[in-house]
Amino acid sequence: MSRVVVVGVSSLYITVPVERFPVPYEPTCRPAWTHVGVGGVGAHVARVLRALDEEVDLCTVVGDDSAGAAIRRELCRHGLDGPGVVTGPGSSLGVVLVDESGRRAGRPCLAAVDAVTYPAPTFADTVAGADLAVVTNTVFARELLPIAARLRVPVAVDVHLIGDLEDPYDRPWLQVADVLFCSHEALPCPPAEWIRRVFSRYPGCSIVAVGCGPRGCVVGTRDGALLRAAAVAPRGVVNTTGAGDALFASFLHGWLAGGNPVQALAQAVVYAGWKIGDRSPVEAQLSSAELGGLLTRHRVRITAGRWDRGAAPGPAHPGSARPHNGPPAVTGN
């Protein structure tokens, strides 16, 4: 078990199904179902890590309003309503539309929490001595990055949609990240080339990962290794909301447990693929034992190569990278 501090948004979300995108105009519509729950990257990542038996402290902002009361109740239910949950003037709210193929379109409203200055002493007290700080790229987290760096706590960041390594908004996170995740959707080049560019531009980064949706995930390590994992979907695809958060959090869990990127990547793609088979994936959690069981039933194909030269792919040495009852499938094809 590791101690992880997560900094990020906790939101009250309503999920609504739609037939397709773009959504045609109708003056009124009665969906077959809707769902209200607590999401937001901070809360979701914290819940995944807590369910996987990590010791988690959440630093977030919750409004003194009816939405905030609901958010706090849910955080309390998961053991996350600690000293790092501070009160702001209003809560983060959002709507998620999900089509019949599982594609989602999120509409977060973060104005109330973006206006808050998170108390630096609270974060410093919370993060001191932690094994990892997950500092999401939300506005109120920016000023906390130098504190984690000063206390020499490794930082993990998911910058989500990014296409420019000099992006002025994301640069403070890029400059301190030890582990960096992002989505493939806005990249200006293939994932392997992006990984090479990140390592060249930001020498403090040790791991770079690109979530590629139905094409799985690509991970590079500072020593030149490049791992490509095919996606799996043990329960099919119902709702892809939070898939990237689950990929990120479960990778960190595997990395903290064994320091082996092959095993961490196998865990991550299985967890994320399992999540998206739920109507409300943000609320669907796996324990370490349950994740281990899934890994035995759904082998992950991982191809190994190099990002630092044009070498042909070859077998990755799994080392300690073993699920509870057998290793992921690692090939050179």
N, C-alpha and C positions, 0 to 999 in steps of 0.2 A: 504493500500500500504506500502511495506517495501522497504528499500534501500539495494540493493544487489550488491556486487562487484564480478565480474567473472574474473578469471585469466585463460587464456588458449589459445590454438592455433586457428587461423583463416586460413583456407586453401582454395585454389582453387581446386575443384574436378571435374573430369569427370566420369560420371556413364555410364557403358556399359553393355548391357544385354548379357548373355551367355545361351546356351541351358542347360548345366549341369556342375557339378563339379565331377571329375577334368575336366578341359577344354581341349578338344582334340586339337592337333596341326593342324592348317590350315595356309598356307602361307599368305592367305588374306581372309577376311570375311567382309560382309557388314551387320552390325546390323540393325534391324528395326528402332531403335531409339538410340540416345545418349543424355546425358544431362550434361551441364556444369553449376556449381553453387558454392556458397561459403558454405563450411562446416567447419569441425574441431570442437572439443568438446567445446572449449571456445565460439566460435561464435554461435554454435547451442544452447547451454544452455542459453546464453544471449538472443537470439532471442525468445526462448520459454518463458522465464520469462518476457521479455518486452511485448510480445503479451498478456500475462496474467495480464498486468497492473502494474507490479512491476517497481520500479525505478532502472534502471540497469546501472552500469558503467562497461565497458569492458576494461581489461588490457591484451593487446595482442601485438604481433610483426608482422608487415607487411613490406614486402620488398619494396625497391625502384626500382621496375621493373614493367613490363607489368601486371604480375599476381597480384602484389600488388595494382596496379591502379584499377583493377577489384574488388578486395577484399574491398578496401576502398569505392568504389562506393556503394557496397552492404551494408556495415556497415552503411554508411551515410543514405541510404534509410530506415534503421530500427532505426535510431537515436542512433547508437552505436559508431560512429566515434568521440570519445571524447578525452580528454587529455591522457587517459590511453593507447591509440593506438600509439605505438612508432615505429619508422622506423628502420628496420634492413637491412642487405646487400642483403637479398633475401627472397622470400616468401615460405611458406609451400605449397606443391602440393600433389595431390593424385589421385589415380584411384580406383573406386569401381566396381567390377563385381557382377552382380545380376543374379541368375538363375531363371528358370520359377516358382519355388516354393516360391521365395522371399528371399531365403538365399543370404547373401552377403559376399564378401571377399574384404577387404579394403587393399590398398597398399599406405599408407602415406609416403611421403618423407619429413622428418622434419629437415634434417641436417642444413639448412640455419638458422632456428630459434633456434635450439638447441645450436648453437654457440654463441647466444646473451646473455649478462648479462642484465636482465631487471633492469632499474634504481630504486633502492630501495626508494629514496625520492618520486618518482612519485607514487609508490604503497602506501607508507605511507600516502601521502596527499589524495589519492583516498579512501582508506579504512577507514580512521579515521571517527568514528561515524556511520559506516554502521551497519545494522542489521545482516548481514551475509556476509561472504566471501566464495565464491565457488572457491577453489584453486585446479584446475585440476592437475593430476600427470604428467605434461609435464616438461621437464628439466628446463626451465627458471623460473618456478614457485617455485622450491625447496627453493631457498634462500629467498623467500618472506614469508615463513611460520612463522619464528620467529617474523616478524613484526606484523602479524595478532594476534599472541599470546600475544605479548607485549601490543598491543592496546586493548586486551580483546574483540576482535571481534570473534564470533563463526565461526567455519570453517566447511564447508561441502565438502566432497571428494568422487569422484567415482574412485576407483582404477581399475575398469574393470576386467581384467583377473588376478587373484591372487590365490595362493594355499599355501602360506607360510606366517604366521604372523610375521616372522622374516626376510622377504625378505629385503635385504639391500637397494634396490632401493626405495621401497614403505614405509619403516619404518618412514622416517620423516613426511609423511602425516598421517600415522596411529597414530603417537604419539600426534598429535594435533587435530585430527578430532573429532568434536562433533557429526556429522552425517556422516556415512560411508556407501557407496553403493559399490557393486561389482556384477560381473556376477557369475552364478553357474558353468560355463563351466570348470573351472580349480580347483574347490574346492576339497579337499581331503576327504570330509565328507559331510553328508546331511546339508542343509542350517540351520536347527535349531541348530545343533551341532556347526557349524561354528559361528553362532551368539553367542552361549555360550562362545566359545573360545575367540572371540574378546572382549567381556565384561570382561572376566577374565584377559586377557592380557593387555588391554588398559582401565584403569578405568575412563579416562576422556571422553569416548565416551558415548553418550546418546541414539543414534538410530543406528541400523545396519539393512541394507536391502540387500537382495539378489534377483537380477532379474533372473527369471528362464525361460525366453523365452516363449514358448507356454504353459508352466505350471504356468505362472503368476508371482507372487512376494511374498516373505516372509519378514516380518518386525519384528524386535524385539526391545523392549524399555528397558531401564536400570532397570525399576521396575519389569521385569520378563515377561511382556506380549509378546505374539507371535501371529502375524496375518498372515494368508495365504489368498491371493487373487487369484481367478481364472482369467485367461486371458480372454479378450474380443477382438473382431476384428470387429468393426462396419461396415467396408468397405471391409472385407476380407484381405488377405495378398498378397501384391504386391512387396514390397521392405522393408526389415527389417533394413536398414541402419538408424542409429541414434535412434533406439527404446530405448536403454538403456539411452541415453542422455535425451530423452523426459520423460521417467519414473522418472529419477532423478530430473529433473528441475520441473516437475509438482508436484511431491511429496513435494519438498521444498516450492513451492507456497502454497499448501494446508496447510502445517505445519506452515508456517509463518502467514497465515491468521487466523487460529483457534487453533493451538497447539494440534490438535487432530489427532492421527495417523490413525484412521479408515477412516475419511473423506479424509485425504491426500492420503492414499493408494488407495481408490476408484477413486479419481481423476487421480492418476498416471497411473493405469492400463487402464482406459478408454482413456486417452490422448495418451499413447503409442500405444494402440491397434488401435486407429483411424489413427495415423501417418503412420503406416505400410501399410495402404491401398492406399498409394499414390506412383506414379512412382518416384517422387522426394520428399521423406518424410522430408528431412532437411528443405525444403522451405515451407512446409505445416504447418501453425500455427493456433491455436485456440485462440479466446478471452475468457475472463472469462465467458461471457454470453453464448457463443457457447459451452464451456465445460459444463456449468451447464445444458444446454439443452440436451447434450449427456447423462449426468448422469441420467436424468429423463427417457430416453428411453432405456438405457442399464444398468440394475441393476447389481451390482458387488457382487458376492458371496464371503464373507469374513468369514473365520473360525478362531475362537479365541482359544488360548491355552496358555501354559507357556513354556518358554525355560529353566527356572531355576529349574524345577522339572518335574517328570513324571505324572503330573496331566492330567486328561482327559480334552479335549477341552470343553469350555463353551461359552455362549454368551458374546460378548464384549459390554460394555456400550458405546453407540455412543456419549453420551454427546452432544457437539456442532457439531458432525460430521454429518451434513445434507447438501446434495446438495440443490439447490434452491427449488426443489419441491419434496422432499422425501429422506429418508435415504438409504444408501446402505444396501443390504441384509447381515445381520450378523448372522451366525448360529454356533452351536456347533458340527456340524457333520464333 
